[in-house]
Amino acid sequence: MENVYPYVITAVIVFAFLAILVAVAGRKGRVVENKKIKKEEGPLKQRNRNQIIREATRKLSQDPHNPEALASLGDLYFSEHLWDKAYPLYDTMFKIASVHPEIDLFTTSLRTGICAAKLDKNPEALAALDVAYRLNSHDYEVNYYIGLTCYKTEEYEKAIPSLKKALILNENSENIYFLLGQCLYMAAHFHESLVYLKKALDEDPQNKEALFDMADAMAEEGFGDKAMKVFMHLRPDPVFGARSCLEAGMIHAHNNDNEAAIQDFEIGLKHENTPQEIKLEIQYRLAQSCFATNEIGRGLQELRKIQLANPAYKDVPILINRYQELSQNSNLQIYLVASTSDFVALCRKIVSAMYSDATVKIQDINVGPIFTDILAEVETTKWEDVEVFRFFRTTGSTGELYLRDFHGHLHDIKADRGFCITAGTFTEEARKFVEGRPIDLMEKSMLIKVLKKVD
């Protein structure tokens, strides 16, 4: 019995070796066969394609509305993403489907809509997709392309529910988070857009448009510090740099950091190929920051550049006239744009300058957001009064309601007389109100005369 074991072991080894040889040979045969199939597949596929085109063309030459030929040729071009060739075929089937029950209306309307969307034929796309939606409202492609087409036509509110439904049907869809985030952002649903824009960035961290929109949405929602970091990061970007500089500058200006704002705007203007509307807005904001830092001459230069490019841009002509006058009158400049302390100091001088032969003692100064009041005792050799001087720091029109308020204030503190002073004008109703009352009005022309007397 012991003599049998060596023979058994030898047989097993031989059998295993033969099995390996057979497997290797079979695999080599399959590899050769697969290579042969792949070698023949290209020409065979091309022959089939040419055959489909030839057969369909022949049938359509005999009957332009042949459903079978339209479908076979349409399917071929659709699979090859030849949208300009596929669209007229599916559009024809879409139009004749009512008299050809053999046509699959859902597939035809869906593909008509997809081809039209790809070709930016947006009204045609929505018309076809609407039919497809009525046939199957739970199809992912129907909802996605309705959303995409509404996005392209800037109908963002209509796009949002379709894209949300498409996302539910296929949460792994490529690009849908970005598209939905964009629609929400454009429709001013800033808070909700942040969720989808963040997911779009998780999918593609290099998506600068999603990054910019997310930062802008954060700024709109009050997260200015977080938004600023993103805008500062994007400032050098050749595409979104100018817009990021504009947004960063606006945040800095809002925080009264006009020096930093000016730097942002200067960087923004260095970008090339900036859209005209963005460039003009940067120049406009730069001018305002220059005025806020009393750089009147430089601000005027920016406004004149805007006027050359677009004479009717915002209130540029009015601002040029206003600041041109300010640049020539330092006291008026202080009255309108200087710091509060400088403004109050000037107002004290105006009160004193209004009386040449009197002793003026200032008793109280009250600085408010709309006006500044100075309470003074005025004494001459003949009379003595308690007077209130109310200064409006504006170039607009001051109305009757402010005069009524002032009259009540004079009565409350038992003042003898009041002066309302503005760098603008008073309305006709305001002038009528002060008739017969102890209130004198001083408009811009009279104010400038007084300012000339002030050192």
DRENBA-874877 format. One record per residue (C-alpha): x, y, z; residue in three letters. Coordinates in steps of 0.001 Angstrom, whole numbers, plus 524288, in hexadecimal, padded with zeros to 5 digits. Example, Ala and Ser with C-alpha at 12.3 -4.5 7.8 and 13.67 -1.06 7.14 Angstrom:
BEGIN
8300C7EE6C81E78ala/835667FBDC81BE4ser/
//
This chain:
BEGIN
800008000080000met/80B23808FB80313glu/810948070B7F549asn/8040480CC57EF7Eval/8053881A647F5C4tyr/810AD81F2B7ED7Apro/8093481BCE7E112tyr/7FD05822F27E5C0val/804BA82F1F7E927ile/80BA082EFB7DC16thr/7FEAD82DA37D4FBala/7F8E58392C7DC55val/80499841B27D8EEile/8040083DFB7CA93val/7F56B840777CA0Ephe/7F6E984DE17D049ala/801C0851737C6CCphe/7F96784D887BB1Dleu/7EDF7855877C070ala/7F6A2861857C15Dile/7FB4F85F9B7B36Bleu/7ED5985E857AE7Eval/7E92D86AB97B5DBala/7F4A5872987B0B1val/7F23786DFA7A2ECala/7E3BE871487A3F9gly/7E6B587EC07A92Aarg/7F04A8816179E31lys/7E5FF87CF3794A4gly/7DBF88861979A79arg/7E5A08916079A4Fval/7E88888EE978BF7val/7D9FD88DCB78938glu/7D6EC89A54790C3asn/7E1998A1917897Clys/7DBCD89CB577CCClys/7CE328A13D780F0ile/7D3318AEAA78510lys/7DAC38AFBF7786Flys/7CE7C8AD16770ABglu/7C5588B4DF779A0glu/7C92A8C26C77488gly/7C6E48BFDD7661Bpro/7BAC98B7CE76947leu/7B5138C2C577168lys/7B7FD8CC7E766A3gln/7B1818C37F75CA6arg/7A57B8C26D76546asn/7A5098D13B766F9arg/7A61D8D39175866asn/79BDF8C952755F4gln/792608CFC975F90ile/794708DD1375939ile/793208D79374B91arg/786B08CFF074E98glu/780568DB1F75604ala/783EB8E51C74BA5thr/77E1D8DC7D74114arg/771528DAEB74891lys/770718E95574BD7leu/7728A8ED0A73DA3ser/766448E56173AA1gln/75ED18E9AC746DCasp/764418F50374F12pro/75B348F0E175A2Bhis/75F428E2A575ADCasn/75F348E01B769B3pro/768678D47176907glu/772A58DBB07612Bala/771868E7F876968leu/773128E01A775E6ala/77ECA8D81577156ser/786058E3EB76C29leu/782418EC33777EAgly/786D78E1BF78170asp/793E48E0F377A56leu/796868EF8977AA4tyr/791768F0DB78898phe/79AB48E61B78D5Eser/7A5ED8ED3E786A7glu/7A1DF8FA5978CC8his/7A0099005C77F5Aleu/795489091478472trp/794009118777845asp/79155905707700Blys/788D88FE6D779ECala/7802290A0A77D1Etyr/778E690B9D7701Epro/7763A8FCF576FC5leu/770628FC7D77D65tyr/7695C9095D77B32asp/762D59038376F33thr/75EC28F763776E1met/759D69001C781E5phe/751239077877865lys/74BA58FB7B7717Aile/74A008F2EA77D94ala/73B6C8F5AA77E55ser/739228EEA17714Aval/743698E40C77373his/740108DC3F77FB8pro/74C0C8D3B477DA8glu/754B08DF27781B3ile/758C78DEEE7900Fasp/754168EC75793C8leu/75B218ED037A0D8phe/7687B8E98F79B58thr/766548F23D78F92thr/7620F8FE3079761ser/76D038FC257A141leu/777908FB0A796E8arg/771F99066978F44thr/772FC90E7A79B90gly/780CA909E579EA7ile/785B990CBE790E1cys/77F3491A1B790EBala/7852891D3979E3Aala/7929F919457996Alys/790D89225778DBCleu/78BC292D9879649asp/77E5D92CE278FDFlys/7785392F8679D18asn/769F39320A799A4pro/769B9925BA79138glu/7705D91E1079C0Aala/766689221E7A651leu/75AF291F1F79D46ala/75FAC9113979AE1ala/763F690EC77A8ECleu/756B0913487ADD3asp/75058908457A60Dval/75A488FE837AB46ala/757A89033A7B936tyr/74905901187B7B6arg/74BC78F3397B333leu/7558E8F01E7BDFFasn/757CA8FA5D7C878ser/761258F1897CFF8his/76B618F0217C575asp/778AA8F57D7C950tyr/77C758FA9A7BBD3glu/76F839019A7BA04val/770FC9090F7C6C5asn/77F7D90BB27C4EFtyr/77E1E9116E7B754tyr/77232919847BB19ile/77A6891F177C620gly/786279213A7BD3Fleu/77E13928127B2CDthr/77752930E77BCB6cys/784BB9343E7C235tyr/789889382B7B4AFlys/77D85940BC7B2ABthr/77FB7946CA7C039glu/772DA9415F7C562glu/7797593D497D1F3tyr/76D4993BC87DA51glu/767C5932247D05Dlys/7749C92AC57CF66ala/77610928627DDFEile/76AF691E787E04Epro/76EA2916B87D412ser/77CE4915CF7D80Fleu/77955912167E5F8lys/770CD907277E0B6lys/77B9B902A97D788ala/784FF9024F7E316leu/77BA38F9A17EAAFile/77AA18F0777DEFBleu/789648EFF57DD19asn/791AC8F5C37E7ECglu/79E2E8F1957E0EEasn/79B318F9C77D504ser/7A7049013D7D042glu/7A679910167D15Casn/798C3910BC7D720ile/79D22916447E441tyr/7A3E4921887DD7Cphe/798659240B7D46Dleu/78E96923FD7DF97leu/7977B92C6E7E7F7gly/798A69362D7DCCFgln/789EA937037DB16cys/787B69393B7E99Aleu/7927E943787E9D6tyr/78D2394A957DDDEmet/77F7194A3F7E3C1ala/78502950B97F020ala/782AE944B07F8A9his/7904C946E17FDF1phe/78F7593ED380A5Chis/78A3B932C280380glu/793D5934217F83Bser/79F66932AB8017Dleu/79C6892447803F0val/79CA9920A07F58Btyr/7A80D929597F1E3leu/7B02A9231A7FCAElys/7ACE8915857F778lys/7B08491A107E9C8ala/7BDBF91E437EF2Aleu/7BF4E911227F5EFasp/7BD8C90ACE7E897glu/7C685914707E1B4asp/7CF2991CEA7EA72pro/7D4079242C7DE4Egln/7C6829298A7DB12asn/7C97B9380C7DCA5lys/7BBCA93C477D8C2glu/7B5D4934307E3BDala/7BFE9939C87ED16leu/7BCDE947D47E935phe/7AE28945D77E9F6asp/7AF7593F687F744met/7B77594AEE7FC52ala/7AD9F954AE7F6F9asp/7A27294D057FD1Eala/7A9B394D0C80A2Amet/7AB6E95BC280927ala/79CDC95D688068Dglu/799CB954F58126Eglu/7A25795D2D81B56gly/7AE709549B81BA7phe/7B71C95F94816CBgly/7C39795ABA81D4Basp/7C29F94D458170Flys/7BEEA9531B809F9ala/7CA6895C8480A96met/7D4279514F80BDAlys/7CEEB94B2E7FF65val/7CEBA958087F7E6phe/7DCAC95AE87FC01met/7E07F94D4D7F76Chis/7DA0194FB07EA3Fleu/7DF5B95D5C7E7F3arg/7EA7A958A37DEFCpro/7E19994F917D727asp/7E117953947C8B9pro/7D288950A97C7A4val/7CCB4953DF7D4EAphe/7D76F95CF57D9E4gly/7D132969E57D5F1ala/7C3EA966437DB8Farg/7CA62961587E808ser/7D1CD96E267E967cys/7C4F9975827E7CEleu/7BE2A96D5A7F23Bglu/7C9AB96E217FBABala/7CA6497CD07F9C1gly/7BBE697E697FC65met/7BD18976DF8092Aile/7C8D197F0880D4Fhis/7C1AB98BA3809B6ala/7B59E9872F81148his/7BE7D9854881D1Easn/7C4039931E81B10asn/7D14A98D8D81795asp/7D24F995CE80B5Dasn/7E112994B480A39glu/7DFD4985EE808D0ala/7D456987CE7FF95ala/7DC76990A07F6CBile/7E700986307F634gln/7DCE197BE07F257asp/7D770984767E791phe/7E500987CD7E26Cglu/7E849979527E122ile/7DB40977027DA66gly/7DE1E981577D018leu/7EB1197AC47CCCClys/7E41C96E9D7C7C5his/7E33196D737B918glu/7D721969947B158asn/7CE2396DFA7BC5Ethr/7BFEC96F9C7B7E7pro/7BC8597DE47B605gln/7B1AC97E047C02Cglu/7BAD39787B7CA95ile/7C5939821C7C733lys/7BC4B98DB87C801leu/7B711989347D517glu/7C4EE987C97DA7File/7C8329958B7D5EDgln/7BB9999ACD7DBDCtyr/7BE57994557E8FEarg/7CC80998D07E88Dleu/7C7F19A6DD7E69Eala/7BEEB9A5CD7F264gln/7C9DD9A06E7FAF0ser/7D2AF9AB827F65Fcys/7C8689B56C7FA40phe/7C7109AEC880781ala/7D5A79B0A5809B8thr/7D5029BEC9804B5asn/7DC7C9BB797F842glu/7D3139C3F87F085ile/7DC009C5F37E4C5gly/7DE739B7897E2CCarg/7D0129B44B7E489gly/7CCA69BE307DA04leu/7D68D9B7F07D0C8gln/7CFC19AAC17D23Cglu/7C2669B0D07D010leu/7C7079B7787C3A6arg/7CC419AA717BE8Flys/7BED29A49A7C0DFile/7B85C9B0227BA09gln/7C0C39AE097ADFFleu/7BCE199FB27AD50ala/7AE949A1797B108asn/7A97F9AF897B2B0pro/79CCA9AB017B8F7ala/7A2B49A1A37C2EDtyr/79B3E9A2917CFCDlys/79C599B02F7D5F3asp/7A9FE9B30B7D0B4val/7A6779C05B7CA8Bpro/7A0839C4F87D76Bile/7AC339C0237DF44leu/7B5BF9C6E37D617ile/7AEC29D3E37D7C8asn/7AE039D2177E668arg/7BC1E9CE4B7E8B5tyr/7C1389D7EE7DEB0gln/7BB5E9E27E7E724glu/7C0CB9DC237F36Eleu/7CE6B9DBC27EDA4ser/7CDB49EA8C7EC02gln/7C7E19ED8B7F971asn/7CEFB9E780804F2ser/7C4D89EBE580EFFasn/7B9A69E5FD8073Bleu/7C1E09D9A98061Bgln/7C3319D939814E8ile/7B49E9DBCA81686tyr/7B0CF9D02F80DFAleu/7BB549C5BE80EC4val/7C4E69C87F819E4ala/7C4F09C15C826EAser/7BA9A9C48783110thr/7C4279CBF9839B2ser/7C8779D4A382E54asp/7BA569D6C182A58phe/7B65E9DAE98381Eval/7C2009E41C83904ala/7BDC19EA6282C39leu/7AFB29EBB883107cys/7B4769F2FA83D19arg/7BBA59FC728342Alys/7AF829FE3D82BB7ile/7A770A01E4837B1val/7B1A1A0BF583BBAser/7B301A113B82DDEala/7A468A141B82CF5met/7A5A2A1F29836CEtyr/7B007A298783518ser/7AC0EA32828405Casp/7A789A28C884A83ala/7ACB9A1FD985506thr/7A9B2A119B8520Bval/7AA98A07A385D06lys/7A8819F984858F9ile/7A1229F249863B1gln/79F1C9E4B385E01asp/7A1FB9DC62851F0ile/799F59D08084E5Aasn/79EEE9C811842FEval/794D19BF1B83CF0gly/794759B61A8310Fpro/78C469BFA3828ECile/78F549CD0582E70phe/797ED9D3EB8386Bthr/792719DE09841D9asp/79A289E91584821ile/793B89F0978533Dleu/7995D9FE4285517ala/796E7A0AC085C93glu/79842A16AD853E4val/799F6A23CC85AA6glu/79ACFA315E8548Ethr/799F4A3EE385A4Bthr/78B82A3F26856DAlys/7865EA313A858A4trp/78940A23B385DD7glu/783E9A16EF85844asp/784CFA084585A3Fval/78655A02A384C97glu/7876D9F505846BBval/78F0A9F24C83A48phe/78B4F9E58183398arg/794ED9E0E382929phe/790AB9D6FE81EE3phe/79C669D067818ABarg/7960F9CDBB80B95thr/795019D2C77FDB7thr/7871D9CDED7FBF9gly/77A0C9D4327FF3Bser/775B09D5AA80D61thr/767119D4B180F5Dgly/75C6D9D9F681811glu/75CCD9CEC7821FCleu/76A8C9D28C82649tyr/7663C9E0A7827E0leu/75A909DC9983028arg/7639D9D49E838B8asp/76CD99E025839FFphe/761D29E96283D91his/75D6A9E01F8484Cgly/76B589DF5B84D70his/76C589EE3E84E14leu/75FAA9EEA5855D4his/764289E40485F46asp/770E89EAC4862DCile/76A9F9F86C86265lys/774239FD668582Cala/771B7A0ABD85243asp/775ECA07B084468arg/77AAA9FCA983BA2gly/782C39FB2C82F56phe/782179EF7C8261Ecys/78E389EE6681DB8ile/790809E5048126Cthr/799D19E32580700ala/78DEB9DF9A7FEFEgly/780619E5AC7FE2Dthr/773699E62280570phe/766B39E1BC7FF74thr/75BD79EB517FC59glu/753AB9E59E8077Cglu/75EF69E7E9810F9ala/760079F62E80CC6arg/751759F83080EB0lys/751EB9F1E181C18phe/75BE69FB92821A7val/75412A077881D6Cglu/7505CA0ECB829CCgly/758C8A060183256arg/765E8A09768389Dpro/76D98A00CB82F4Dile/776F6A055C824B4asp/77B0F9FC8081975leu/788A49FCA7813AFmet/78A7F9F522806FEglu/797029F1E47FFC2lys/798EB9FF0A7F91Aser/79804A065A8060Fmet/7A0509FC1D80CEEleu/7AB4C9FDDB80310ile/7AB48A0C9580597lys/7ACC3A0A288141Bval/7B75D9FFE4811D2leu/7BF5CA09FF80A7Elys/7BFCCA1206816F2lys/7C4ACA068A81EF3val/7D346A0530820C4asp/
//
